[in-house]
Amino acid sequence: MGRMRRGGTRFKTFLNGLSAGILVFLLLEIFQHSFEPVEEAFRQFSDGSASFGHFASFGAVFALGFGLGLLGLVYVGRLWRRNRTSATGASLGPGAMAVAERRTRPQSLRLGMAIATGIGLHNLSEGLAIGQSAQQGNVSLALLLVIGFALHNATEGFGIVGPLAAEGVRPSWGWLATAGLIGGGPTFVGTLIGTAFSSDLLSVAFLALAGGAILYVVGEILNAGRRMSWEITLWGILAGFLLGVSTELVLVAAGV
């Protein structure tokens, strides 16, 4: 879809909303899985079965991870814009203005890569779940997770290229391959880590990072959607959210 040339403004706006809808569903799923260990740690502290330090460690990891994921992209973007301005500010004349215009055009490329990064952090935690299931000898569950996550994560590719289609940017095959590696590769890395050891804190950290990053990206997409057509964007959000729900039901049907 990222290489698609045709499509009217309404269709591109719908794809932008579809991207946001998928990410909104993913965000809800992330917070459900990332905050459960924090709640469990607090429950254990309340009934006296665990110390306050145990709960504090989970709470701190969640808060720091979410803050880093959310605000990290803000400061990275600000640093990039400052470097871009300093690189073009020394040049004068129409030629320099043309160069600056070409450099500012692929905003959606940076947004798409930010989406891929947030999804990759989330998929790292999914890989941890696969690896930990295999480590415990439950190979059948691990296989179901592989199939279910593959079907579910296929929709996340639409989330990456949605802003590109909305802006009319046609990425190169190299860019698409890099985005796919960043978004999907961590699942394999997480599986390797999960087979080596199990860590609830590590899972919370990556999920919180992913949640913060995806919340930032959703805000950027919705801001662009308001400028194009809020009505069509909302229809796209609805479709994307329901698409995420339908693929999640694959895991439910598998008994995961």
PyRosetta script that sets phi, psi and omega in degrees:
from pyrosetta import init, pose_from_sequence

init()
pose = pose_from_sequence("MGRMRRGGTRFKTFLNGLSAGILVFLLLEIFQHSFEPVEEAFRQFSDGSASFGHFASFGAVFALGFGLGLLGLVYVGRLWRRNRTSATGASLGPGAMAVAERRTRPQSLRLGMAIATGIGLHNLSEGLAIGQSAQQGNVSLALLLVIGFALHNATEGFGIVGPLAAEGVRPSWGWLATAGLIGGGPTFVGTLIGTAFSSDLLSVAFLALAGGAILYVVGEILNAGRRMSWEITLWGILAGFLLGVSTELVLVAAGV")
pose.set_psi(1, -32.1)
pose.set_omega(1, 179.1)
pose.set_phi(2, -64.4)
pose.set_psi(2, -24.4)
pose.set_omega(2, -180.0)
pose.set_phi(3, -93.8)
pose.set_psi(3, 1.2)
pose.set_omega(3, -176.4)
pose.set_phi(4, -71.1)
pose.set_psi(4, 131.9)
pose.set_omega(4, -177.5)
pose.set_phi(5, -91.0)
pose.set_psi(5, -38.0)
pose.set_omega(5, -172.8)
pose.set_phi(6, -89.0)
pose.set_psi(6, 168.6)
pose.set_omega(6, 178.7)
pose.set_phi(7, 129.8)
pose.set_psi(7, 128.3)
pose.set_omega(7, -179.2)
pose.set_phi(8, -74.9)
pose.set_psi(8, 176.1)
pose.set_omega(8, -178.3)
pose.set_phi(9, -62.8)
pose.set_psi(9, -40.1)
pose.set_omega(9, -179.7)
pose.set_phi(10, -63.4)
pose.set_psi(10, -41.3)
pose.set_omega(10, 179.9)
pose.set_phi(11, -66.3)
pose.set_psi(11, -41.2)
pose.set_omega(11, 179.2)
pose.set_phi(12, -66.3)
pose.set_psi(12, -37.5)
pose.set_omega(12, 176.3)
pose.set_phi(13, -63.7)
pose.set_psi(13, -40.0)
pose.set_omega(13, 178.3)
pose.set_phi(14, -62.6)
pose.set_psi(14, -42.0)
pose.set_omega(14, 178.6)
pose.set_phi(15, -63.1)
pose.set_psi(15, -37.7)
pose.set_omega(15, 177.5)
pose.set_phi(16, -62.2)
pose.set_psi(16, -43.8)
pose.set_omega(16, 177.0)
pose.set_phi(17, -66.7)
pose.set_psi(17, -37.5)
pose.set_omega(17, 177.2)
pose.set_phi(18, -58.8)
pose.set_psi(18, -42.3)
pose.set_omega(18, 177.2)
pose.set_phi(19, -59.3)
pose.set_psi(19, -46.0)
pose.set_omega(19, -179.8)
pose.set_phi(20, -64.3)
pose.set_psi(20, -40.0)
pose.set_omega(20, -179.8)
pose.set_phi(21, -62.4)
pose.set_psi(21, -42.7)
pose.set_omega(21, 177.4)
pose.set_phi(22, -61.8)
pose.set_psi(22, -42.2)
pose.set_omega(22, -178.2)
pose.set_phi(23, -70.8)
pose.set_psi(23, -33.2)
pose.set_omega(23, 176.1)
pose.set_phi(24, -63.2)
pose.set_psi(24, -44.6)
pose.set_omega(24, 176.8)
pose.set_phi(25, -62.3)
pose.set_psi(25, -43.2)
pose.set_omega(25, 179.6)
pose.set_phi(26, -62.1)
pose.set_psi(26, -37.6)
pose.set_omega(26, 179.6)
pose.set_phi(27, -63.9)
pose.set_psi(27, -44.2)
pose.set_omega(27, 178.0)
pose.set_phi(28, -62.1)
pose.set_psi(28, -41.5)
pose.set_omega(28, 179.8)
pose.set_phi(29, -64.3)
pose.set_psi(29, -40.4)
pose.set_omega(29, -180.0)
pose.set_phi(30, -62.7)
pose.set_psi(30, -47.5)
pose.set_omega(30, -178.3)
pose.set_phi(31, -66.1)
pose.set_psi(31, -32.7)
pose.set_omega(31, 177.2)
pose.set_phi(32, -61.8)
pose.set_psi(32, -44.8)
pose.set_omega(32, -176.2)
pose.set_phi(33, -81.8)
pose.set_psi(33, -27.4)
pose.set_omega(33, -176.8)
pose.set_phi(34, -83.0)
pose.set_psi(34, -29.1)
pose.set_omega(34, -176.3)
pose.set_phi(35, -91.4)
pose.set_psi(35, -17.8)
pose.set_omega(35, 178.6)
pose.set_phi(36, -57.2)
pose.set_psi(36, -46.4)
pose.set_omega(36, 178.2)
pose.set_phi(37, -63.5)
pose.set_psi(37, -31.6)
pose.set_omega(37, 177.7)
pose.set_phi(38, -66.9)
pose.set_psi(38, -44.4)
pose.set_omega(38, 177.4)
pose.set_phi(39, -62.9)
pose.set_psi(39, -41.1)
pose.set_omega(39, -179.7)
pose.set_phi(40, -65.1)
pose.set_psi(40, -39.1)
pose.set_omega(40, 177.9)
pose.set_phi(41, -64.9)
pose.set_psi(41, -39.0)
pose.set_omega(41, 178.3)
pose.set_phi(42, -68.3)
pose.set_psi(42, -38.6)
pose.set_omega(42, 178.3)
pose.set_phi(43, -63.0)
pose.set_psi(43, -40.8)
pose.set_omega(43, 178.4)
pose.set_phi(44, -66.7)
pose.set_psi(44, -36.9)
pose.set_omega(44, 177.0)
pose.set_phi(45, -66.9)
pose.set_psi(45, -38.4)
pose.set_omega(45, -178.1)
pose.set_phi(46, -65.9)
pose.set_psi(46, -39.2)
pose.set_omega(46, -179.1)
pose.set_phi(47, -90.0)
pose.set_psi(47, 4.7)
pose.set_omega(47, 174.3)
pose.set_phi(48, 83.2)
pose.set_psi(48, 6.4)
pose.set_omega(48, -179.5)
pose.set_phi(49, -86.0)
pose.set_psi(49, -6.5)
pose.set_omega(49, 178.2)
pose.set_phi(50, -146.8)
pose.set_psi(50, 157.6)
pose.set_omega(50, -177.5)
pose.set_phi(51, -81.8)
pose.set_psi(51, 166.9)
pose.set_omega(51, 176.2)
pose.set_phi(52, -64.7)
pose.set_psi(52, -33.4)
pose.set_omega(52, 179.1)
pose.set_phi(53, -61.6)
pose.set_psi(53, -35.7)
pose.set_omega(53, 177.9)
pose.set_phi(54, -62.6)
pose.set_psi(54, -47.0)
pose.set_omega(54, 178.1)
pose.set_phi(55, -66.5)
pose.set_psi(55, -42.1)
pose.set_omega(55, -177.6)
pose.set_phi(56, -62.0)
pose.set_psi(56, -35.7)
pose.set_omega(56, -179.7)
pose.set_phi(57, -65.0)
pose.set_psi(57, -42.6)
pose.set_omega(57, 178.6)
pose.set_phi(58, -67.5)
pose.set_psi(58, -42.7)
pose.set_omega(58, 179.5)
pose.set_phi(59, -63.4)
pose.set_psi(59, -40.9)
pose.set_omega(59, -179.2)
pose.set_phi(60, -67.9)
pose.set_psi(60, -41.7)
pose.set_omega(60, 179.4)
pose.set_phi(61, -63.0)
pose.set_psi(61, -42.0)
pose.set_omega(61, 178.9)
pose.set_phi(62, -62.9)
pose.set_psi(62, -48.8)
pose.set_omega(62, -176.9)
pose.set_phi(63, -65.5)
pose.set_psi(63, -45.4)
pose.set_omega(63, -179.1)
pose.set_phi(64, -66.6)
pose.set_psi(64, -41.5)
pose.set_omega(64, 179.6)
pose.set_phi(65, -63.6)
pose.set_psi(65, -44.8)
pose.set_omega(65, 179.8)
pose.set_phi(66, -64.6)
pose.set_psi(66, -43.3)
pose.set_omega(66, 179.9)
pose.set_phi(67, -64.1)
pose.set_psi(67, -40.8)
pose.set_omega(67, 179.4)
pose.set_phi(68, -66.5)
pose.set_psi(68, -41.1)
pose.set_omega(68, 179.0)
pose.set_phi(69, -65.9)
pose.set_psi(69, -38.8)
pose.set_omega(69, -177.5)
pose.set_phi(70, -76.5)
pose.set_psi(70, -52.2)
pose.set_omega(70, -174.0)
pose.set_phi(71, -84.5)
pose.set_psi(71, -23.1)
pose.set_omega(71, -180.0)
pose.set_phi(72, -59.4)
pose.set_psi(72, -41.6)
pose.set_omega(72, 180.0)
pose.set_phi(73, -67.7)
pose.set_psi(73, -31.5)
pose.set_omega(73, 177.7)
pose.set_phi(74, -63.1)
pose.set_psi(74, -48.1)
pose.set_omega(74, -176.0)
pose.set_phi(75, -75.5)
pose.set_psi(75, -31.2)
pose.set_omega(75, 174.5)
pose.set_phi(76, -64.3)
pose.set_psi(76, -43.9)
pose.set_omega(76, 177.7)
pose.set_phi(77, -63.4)
pose.set_psi(77, -39.4)
pose.set_omega(77, 178.7)
pose.set_phi(78, -65.8)
pose.set_psi(78, -40.7)
pose.set_omega(78, 178.2)
pose.set_phi(79, -64.5)
pose.set_psi(79, -40.4)
pose.set_omega(79, 179.7)
pose.set_phi(80, -63.1)
pose.set_psi(80, -44.5)
pose.set_omega(80, -179.7)
pose.set_phi(81, -64.9)
pose.set_psi(81, -36.4)
pose.set_omega(81, 178.5)
pose.set_phi(82, -65.8)
pose.set_psi(82, -42.3)
pose.set_omega(82, 178.6)
pose.set_phi(83, -65.9)
pose.set_psi(83, -37.7)
pose.set_omega(83, -179.9)
pose.set_phi(84, -66.3)
pose.set_psi(84, -40.4)
pose.set_omega(84, -179.9)
pose.set_phi(85, -66.0)
pose.set_psi(85, -42.2)
pose.set_omega(85, 179.7)
pose.set_phi(86, -66.7)
pose.set_psi(86, -30.0)
pose.set_omega(86, -178.6)
pose.set_phi(87, -74.9)
pose.set_psi(87, -30.0)
pose.set_omega(87, -177.5)
pose.set_phi(88, -103.5)
pose.set_psi(88, -14.3)
pose.set_omega(88, -175.4)
pose.set_phi(89, -68.1)
pose.set_psi(89, -27.7)
pose.set_omega(89, -177.9)
pose.set_phi(90, -74.7)
pose.set_psi(90, -20.0)
pose.set_omega(90, -178.4)
pose.set_phi(91, -89.5)
pose.set_psi(91, 146.2)
pose.set_omega(91, -179.9)
pose.set_phi(92, -124.1)
pose.set_psi(92, 160.0)
pose.set_omega(92, 173.9)
pose.set_phi(93, 99.6)
pose.set_psi(93, 170.6)
pose.set_omega(93, -178.2)
pose.set_phi(94, -60.5)
pose.set_psi(94, -33.5)
pose.set_omega(94, 180.0)
pose.set_phi(95, -61.4)
pose.set_psi(95, -44.5)
pose.set_omega(95, 178.8)
pose.set_phi(96, -64.6)
pose.set_psi(96, -37.2)
pose.set_omega(96, 178.3)
pose.set_phi(97, -64.7)
pose.set_psi(97, -37.7)
pose.set_omega(97, 178.6)
pose.set_phi(98, -65.9)
pose.set_psi(98, -40.7)
pose.set_omega(98, 178.2)
pose.set_phi(99, -62.8)
pose.set_psi(99, -44.2)
pose.set_omega(99, 179.8)
pose.set_phi(100, -62.3)
pose.set_psi(100, -39.0)
pose.set_omega(100, 179.7)
pose.set_phi(101, -64.5)
pose.set_psi(101, -40.9)
pose.set_omega(101, 179.1)
pose.set_phi(102, -65.7)
pose.set_psi(102, -34.6)
pose.set_omega(102, -177.8)
pose.set_phi(103, -74.8)
pose.set_psi(103, -28.0)
pose.set_omega(103, -179.0)
pose.set_phi(104, -84.9)
pose.set_psi(104, -14.0)
pose.set_omega(104, -175.6)
pose.set_phi(105, -62.1)
pose.set_psi(105, -48.0)
pose.set_omega(105, -174.0)
pose.set_phi(106, -80.2)
pose.set_psi(106, 48.5)
pose.set_omega(106, 174.1)
pose.set_phi(107, -58.8)
pose.set_psi(107, -37.7)
pose.set_omega(107, -178.3)
pose.set_phi(108, -67.3)
pose.set_psi(108, -25.8)
pose.set_omega(108, 176.9)
pose.set_phi(109, -65.6)
pose.set_psi(109, -42.0)
pose.set_omega(109, 177.9)
pose.set_phi(110, -69.0)
pose.set_psi(110, -38.2)
pose.set_omega(110, 178.1)
pose.set_phi(111, -65.2)
pose.set_psi(111, -43.3)
pose.set_omega(111, 178.2)
pose.set_phi(112, -61.0)
pose.set_psi(112, -39.1)
pose.set_omega(112, 178.8)
pose.set_phi(113, -70.8)
pose.set_psi(113, -32.8)
pose.set_omega(113, 175.1)
pose.set_phi(114, -64.8)
pose.set_psi(114, -39.4)
pose.set_omega(114, 176.3)
pose.set_phi(115, -62.3)
pose.set_psi(115, -44.9)
pose.set_omega(115, 179.6)
pose.set_phi(116, -60.1)
pose.set_psi(116, -37.5)
pose.set_omega(116, 179.6)
pose.set_phi(117, -65.9)
pose.set_psi(117, -46.1)
pose.set_omega(117, 178.5)
pose.set_phi(118, -62.5)
pose.set_psi(118, -41.6)
pose.set_omega(118, 177.8)
pose.set_phi(119, -65.6)
pose.set_psi(119, -38.1)
pose.set_omega(119, 179.2)
pose.set_phi(120, -61.9)
pose.set_psi(120, -41.1)
pose.set_omega(120, 177.7)
pose.set_phi(121, -62.8)
pose.set_psi(121, -40.3)
pose.set_omega(121, 177.2)
pose.set_phi(122, -65.3)
pose.set_psi(122, -43.0)
pose.set_omega(122, -177.7)
pose.set_phi(123, -69.4)
pose.set_psi(123, -23.7)
pose.set_omega(123, 174.2)
pose.set_phi(124, -62.4)
pose.set_psi(124, -40.2)
pose.set_omega(124, 179.0)
pose.set_phi(125, -68.6)
pose.set_psi(125, -32.9)
pose.set_omega(125, 176.7)
pose.set_phi(126, -67.0)
pose.set_psi(126, -38.2)
pose.set_omega(126, 175.8)
pose.set_phi(127, -62.5)
pose.set_psi(127, -37.1)
pose.set_omega(127, 176.8)
pose.set_phi(128, -60.5)
pose.set_psi(128, -40.3)
pose.set_omega(128, 179.0)
pose.set_phi(129, -64.7)
pose.set_psi(129, -40.3)
pose.set_omega(129, 178.2)
pose.set_phi(130, -64.0)
pose.set_psi(130, -47.9)
pose.set_omega(130, -178.0)
pose.set_phi(131, -64.5)
pose.set_psi(131, -39.0)
pose.set_omega(131, -179.3)
pose.set_phi(132, -69.1)
pose.set_psi(132, -34.2)
pose.set_omega(132, 176.2)
pose.set_phi(133, -65.2)
pose.set_psi(133, -42.3)
pose.set_omega(133, 178.7)
pose.set_phi(134, -66.6)
pose.set_psi(134, -37.8)
pose.set_omega(134, -180.0)
pose.set_phi(135, -62.8)
pose.set_psi(135, -34.6)
pose.set_omega(135, -179.9)
pose.set_phi(136, -81.2)
pose.set_psi(136, 2.1)
pose.set_omega(136, 177.9)
pose.set_phi(137, 86.9)
pose.set_psi(137, 3.4)
pose.set_omega(137, -179.3)
pose.set_phi(138, -92.0)
pose.set_psi(138, 72.9)
pose.set_omega(138, -175.1)
pose.set_phi(139, -67.9)
pose.set_psi(139, -35.9)
pose.set_omega(139, -179.8)
pose.set_phi(140, -63.5)
pose.set_psi(140, -40.6)
pose.set_omega(140, 176.7)
pose.set_phi(141, -65.1)
pose.set_psi(141, -41.5)
pose.set_omega(141, 178.8)
pose.set_phi(142, -60.2)
pose.set_psi(142, -40.4)
pose.set_omega(142, 179.4)
pose.set_phi(143, -66.5)
pose.set_psi(143, -40.6)
pose.set_omega(143, 176.7)
pose.set_phi(144, -62.7)
pose.set_psi(144, -38.3)
pose.set_omega(144, 177.7)
pose.set_phi(145, -64.5)
pose.set_psi(145, -40.6)
pose.set_omega(145, 179.2)
pose.set_phi(146, -60.3)
pose.set_psi(146, -49.0)
pose.set_omega(146, -178.4)
pose.set_phi(147, -66.2)
pose.set_psi(147, -46.2)
pose.set_omega(147, -178.1)
pose.set_phi(148, -64.1)
pose.set_psi(148, -45.7)
pose.set_omega(148, 179.1)
pose.set_phi(149, -65.5)
pose.set_psi(149, -34.9)
pose.set_omega(149, 178.9)
pose.set_phi(150, -62.9)
pose.set_psi(150, -45.9)
pose.set_omega(150, 178.4)
pose.set_phi(151, -65.2)
pose.set_psi(151, -42.8)
pose.set_omega(151, -178.3)
pose.set_phi(152, -67.5)
pose.set_psi(152, -42.3)
pose.set_omega(152, -175.8)
pose.set_phi(153, -75.2)
pose.set_psi(153, -18.2)
pose.set_omega(153, 177.8)
pose.set_phi(154, -59.7)
pose.set_psi(154, -34.6)
pose.set_omega(154, 179.6)
pose.set_phi(155, -68.8)
pose.set_psi(155, -23.6)
pose.set_omega(155, -177.7)
pose.set_phi(156, -68.6)
pose.set_psi(156, -21.6)
pose.set_omega(156, 175.3)
pose.set_phi(157, -62.4)
pose.set_psi(157, -35.7)
pose.set_omega(157, 175.6)
pose.set_phi(158, -63.1)
pose.set_psi(158, -36.1)
pose.set_omega(158, 178.3)
pose.set_phi(159, -63.3)
pose.set_psi(159, -33.7)
pose.set_omega(159, -179.3)
pose.set_phi(160, -71.7)
pose.set_psi(160, -43.9)
pose.set_omega(160, -172.5)
pose.set_phi(161, -93.5)
pose.set_psi(161, -6.2)
pose.set_omega(161, -179.9)
pose.set_phi(162, -56.2)
pose.set_psi(162, -51.2)
pose.set_omega(162, 178.8)
pose.set_phi(163, -62.3)
pose.set_psi(163, -30.2)
pose.set_omega(163, 178.1)
pose.set_phi(164, -66.9)
pose.set_psi(164, -44.9)
pose.set_omega(164, 179.2)
pose.set_phi(165, -64.1)
pose.set_psi(165, -37.8)
pose.set_omega(165, -179.5)
pose.set_phi(166, -64.8)
pose.set_psi(166, -34.1)
pose.set_omega(166, -178.7)
pose.set_phi(167, -91.6)
pose.set_psi(167, -4.6)
pose.set_omega(167, 179.4)
pose.set_phi(168, 76.0)
pose.set_psi(168, 23.0)
pose.set_omega(168, 179.4)
pose.set_phi(169, -92.4)
pose.set_psi(169, 128.5)
pose.set_omega(169, 179.6)
pose.set_phi(170, -104.8)
pose.set_psi(170, 103.4)
pose.set_omega(170, -175.7)
pose.set_phi(171, -72.7)
pose.set_psi(171, 159.0)
pose.set_omega(171, 176.4)
pose.set_phi(172, -76.5)
pose.set_psi(172, 163.5)
pose.set_omega(172, 175.9)
pose.set_phi(173, -61.8)
pose.set_psi(173, -34.2)
pose.set_omega(173, 178.9)
pose.set_phi(174, -64.6)
pose.set_psi(174, -41.1)
pose.set_omega(174, 178.6)
pose.set_phi(175, -64.1)
pose.set_psi(175, -43.9)
pose.set_omega(175, 180.0)
pose.set_phi(176, -62.9)
pose.set_psi(176, -40.3)
pose.set_omega(176, 178.7)
pose.set_phi(177, -64.4)
pose.set_psi(177, -41.0)
pose.set_omega(177, 178.6)
pose.set_phi(178, -64.7)
pose.set_psi(178, -44.5)
pose.set_omega(178, 178.6)
pose.set_phi(179, -62.2)
pose.set_psi(179, -40.4)
pose.set_omega(179, 178.2)
pose.set_phi(180, -64.5)
pose.set_psi(180, -38.2)
pose.set_omega(180, 179.4)
pose.set_phi(181, -68.1)
pose.set_psi(181, -42.3)
pose.set_omega(181, 179.8)
pose.set_phi(182, -68.0)
pose.set_psi(182, -40.0)
pose.set_omega(182, -178.3)
pose.set_phi(183, -77.1)
pose.set_psi(183, -38.6)
pose.set_omega(183, -174.5)
pose.set_phi(184, -102.3)
pose.set_psi(184, -28.9)
pose.set_omega(184, -177.1)
pose.set_phi(185, -57.9)
pose.set_psi(185, -38.4)
pose.set_omega(185, -179.4)
pose.set_phi(186, -59.1)
pose.set_psi(186, -22.7)
pose.set_omega(186, 176.4)
pose.set_phi(187, -60.8)
pose.set_psi(187, -43.3)
pose.set_omega(187, 179.0)
pose.set_phi(188, -67.5)
pose.set_psi(188, -43.0)
pose.set_omega(188, 179.1)
pose.set_phi(189, -62.5)
pose.set_psi(189, -43.4)
pose.set_omega(189, 178.8)
pose.set_phi(190, -63.0)
pose.set_psi(190, -34.8)
pose.set_omega(190, 177.1)
pose.set_phi(191, -63.2)
pose.set_psi(191, -42.7)
pose.set_omega(191, 178.1)
pose.set_phi(192, -62.6)
pose.set_psi(192, -43.3)
pose.set_omega(192, 179.4)
pose.set_phi(193, -66.2)
pose.set_psi(193, -41.0)
pose.set_omega(193, -177.9)
pose.set_phi(194, -64.2)
pose.set_psi(194, -30.2)
pose.set_omega(194, 177.4)
pose.set_phi(195, -75.1)
pose.set_psi(195, -18.7)
pose.set_omega(195, -178.0)
pose.set_phi(196, -87.0)
pose.set_psi(196, -44.0)
pose.set_omega(196, 179.9)
pose.set_phi(197, -158.6)
pose.set_psi(197, 165.1)
pose.set_omega(197, -178.8)
pose.set_phi(198, -115.7)
pose.set_psi(198, 133.6)
pose.set_omega(198, -179.5)
pose.set_phi(199, -148.7)
pose.set_psi(199, 113.0)
pose.set_omega(199, 176.2)
pose.set_phi(200, -67.5)
pose.set_psi(200, -36.1)
pose.set_omega(200, 179.2)
pose.set_phi(201, -62.9)
pose.set_psi(201, -41.0)
pose.set_omega(201, 179.4)
pose.set_phi(202, -63.5)
pose.set_psi(202, -42.0)
pose.set_omega(202, 178.9)
pose.set_phi(203, -62.9)
pose.set_psi(203, -44.2)
pose.set_omega(203, 178.4)
pose.set_phi(204, -61.3)
pose.set_psi(204, -41.2)
pose.set_omega(204, -178.0)
pose.set_phi(205, -61.0)
pose.set_psi(205, -48.8)
pose.set_omega(205, -177.6)
pose.set_phi(206, -69.7)
pose.set_psi(206, -37.5)
pose.set_omega(206, 178.8)
pose.set_phi(207, -66.8)
pose.set_psi(207, -40.4)
pose.set_omega(207, 178.6)
pose.set_phi(208, -65.6)
pose.set_psi(208, -41.4)
pose.set_omega(208, 175.4)
pose.set_phi(209, -58.1)
pose.set_psi(209, -46.7)
pose.set_omega(209, -179.5)
pose.set_phi(210, -63.1)
pose.set_psi(210, -41.1)
pose.set_omega(210, -179.6)
pose.set_phi(211, -62.2)
pose.set_psi(211, -44.8)
pose.set_omega(211, 178.8)
pose.set_phi(212, -63.2)
pose.set_psi(212, -44.1)
pose.set_omega(212, -179.4)
pose.set_phi(213, -64.3)
pose.set_psi(213, -42.8)
pose.set_omega(213, -177.9)
pose.set_phi(214, -69.7)
pose.set_psi(214, -35.5)
pose.set_omega(214, 176.8)
pose.set_phi(215, -62.1)
pose.set_psi(215, -41.5)
pose.set_omega(215, 177.3)
pose.set_phi(216, -60.6)
pose.set_psi(216, -45.2)
pose.set_omega(216, -177.3)
pose.set_phi(217, -65.9)
pose.set_psi(217, -40.9)
pose.set_omega(217, 179.1)
pose.set_phi(218, -59.1)
pose.set_psi(218, -41.5)
pose.set_omega(218, 177.8)
pose.set_phi(219, -60.4)
pose.set_psi(219, -41.3)
pose.set_omega(219, 178.5)
pose.set_phi(220, -64.2)
pose.set_psi(220, -43.1)
pose.set_omega(220, -178.6)
pose.set_phi(221, -65.9)
pose.set_psi(221, -43.3)
pose.set_omega(221, -179.6)
pose.set_phi(222, -66.1)
pose.set_psi(222, -34.0)
pose.set_omega(222, 176.9)
pose.set_phi(223, -62.5)
pose.set_psi(223, -42.4)
pose.set_omega(223, 177.2)
pose.set_phi(224, -68.0)
pose.set_psi(224, -37.0)
pose.set_omega(224, 180.0)
pose.set_phi(225, -63.4)
pose.set_psi(225, -37.2)
pose.set_omega(225, 178.2)
pose.set_phi(226, -64.3)
pose.set_psi(226, -34.4)
pose.set_omega(226, -179.9)
pose.set_phi(227, -72.4)
pose.set_psi(227, -30.0)
pose.set_omega(227, -177.3)
pose.set_phi(228, -86.7)
pose.set_psi(228, -68.1)
pose.set_omega(228, 175.8)
pose.set_phi(229, -163.8)
pose.set_psi(229, 112.7)
pose.set_omega(229, -176.4)
pose.set_phi(230, -67.6)
pose.set_psi(230, -36.0)
pose.set_omega(230, -179.6)
pose.set_phi(231, -63.3)
pose.set_psi(231, -50.6)
pose.set_omega(231, -179.5)
pose.set_phi(232, -65.7)
pose.set_psi(232, -36.8)
pose.set_omega(232, 178.0)
pose.set_phi(233, -60.4)
pose.set_psi(233, -42.1)
pose.set_omega(233, 179.7)
pose.set_phi(234, -65.3)
pose.set_psi(234, -38.2)
pose.set_omega(234, 175.8)
pose.set_phi(235, -62.9)
pose.set_psi(235, -39.9)
pose.set_omega(235, 177.6)
pose.set_phi(236, -64.8)
pose.set_psi(236, -40.1)
pose.set_omega(236, 178.0)
pose.set_phi(237, -61.0)
pose.set_psi(237, -44.6)
pose.set_omega(237, 179.0)
pose.set_phi(238, -60.0)
pose.set_psi(238, -46.8)
pose.set_omega(238, -179.2)
pose.set_phi(239, -63.9)
pose.set_psi(239, -42.1)
pose.set_omega(239, 180.0)
pose.set_phi(240, -65.8)
pose.set_psi(240, -40.7)
pose.set_omega(240, 179.1)
pose.set_phi(241, -63.9)
pose.set_psi(241, -45.3)
pose.set_omega(241, 179.6)
pose.set_phi(242, -66.5)
pose.set_psi(242, -33.0)
pose.set_omega(242, 176.3)
pose.set_phi(243, -64.2)
pose.set_psi(243, -42.3)
pose.set_omega(243, 176.2)
pose.set_phi(244, -63.7)
pose.set_psi(244, -40.6)
pose.set_omega(244, 178.4)
pose.set_phi(245, -62.0)
pose.set_psi(245, -44.9)
pose.set_omega(245, -176.7)
pose.set_phi(246, -63.7)
pose.set_psi(246, -38.4)
pose.set_omega(246, 178.8)
pose.set_phi(247, -73.7)
pose.set_psi(247, -29.6)
pose.set_omega(247, 176.0)
pose.set_phi(248, -65.6)
pose.set_psi(248, -31.7)
pose.set_omega(248, -179.7)
pose.set_phi(249, -66.2)
pose.set_psi(249, -19.5)
pose.set_omega(249, 174.6)
pose.set_phi(250, -61.6)
pose.set_psi(250, -41.8)
pose.set_omega(250, 178.3)
pose.set_phi(251, -68.8)
pose.set_psi(251, -37.1)
pose.set_omega(251, 178.0)
pose.set_phi(252, -63.7)
pose.set_psi(252, -43.9)
pose.set_omega(252, 179.5)
pose.set_phi(253, -63.2)
pose.set_psi(253, -29.9)
pose.set_omega(253, 179.0)
pose.set_phi(254, -80.3)
pose.set_psi(254, -4.3)
pose.set_omega(254, 178.9)
pose.set_phi(255, 80.7)
pose.set_psi(255, 20.6)
pose.set_omega(255, -179.1)
pose.set_phi(256, -87.5)
pose.dump_pdb("model.pdb")
